[in-house]
Each structure stands twice: as structure tokens, then as C-alpha cells.
Amino acid sequence: MTLLDVVFKYGTPPGEKEMWALNSAWEVYGIRKIKFDVNEHTIRVEYDASRLNDGEIAAILRRAGIDLREKVQLV
């Protein structure tokens, strides 16, 4: 297992509907944590890189209705 983090900026803050939809993201094998930073308008996802990649994580978040804008480069 190779754990990685990816961080995306989002536009419109997620509402109740989007948060409920994110519950299904927890069912995706390989997603370990999802954390929002409301001050920075970012969402951080810890995932197993042997199962998923950044593009798949972005697609999962978009299907949940999250208004993703750009990927944040982690240093």
C-alpha cells in the first residue's frame, strides 16, 4: 500500500446534498481520508496509490457534486 495525498481547490462550498454524496466516496476501495479546509477552500484526500490516481479521485469528487477548480501542488 502506497498512501498519497492530493489537494484540490474548490469553488462553491459543498452543501448538504454534496456531503451526502461524498458518503459514497468512502465506499471506494483505496480512499482513506477526506478533509475539507473551509478557510483555504481546499479538499484533501488520502488514498492508496496502488489502487487509484489523482484523476480518479477528481472524478469521484466531481460525481459527488464538488465544484473542483484546480489541483494544488504539494511541496
Buried (B, 14 or more C-beta within 10 A) or exposed (E): EEEBBBBBBBEEEBEEEBEEBBEEBEEEEBBEEBEBEEEEBBBBBBBBBEEBBBEBBBEBBEEBBBBBEEBBEEE
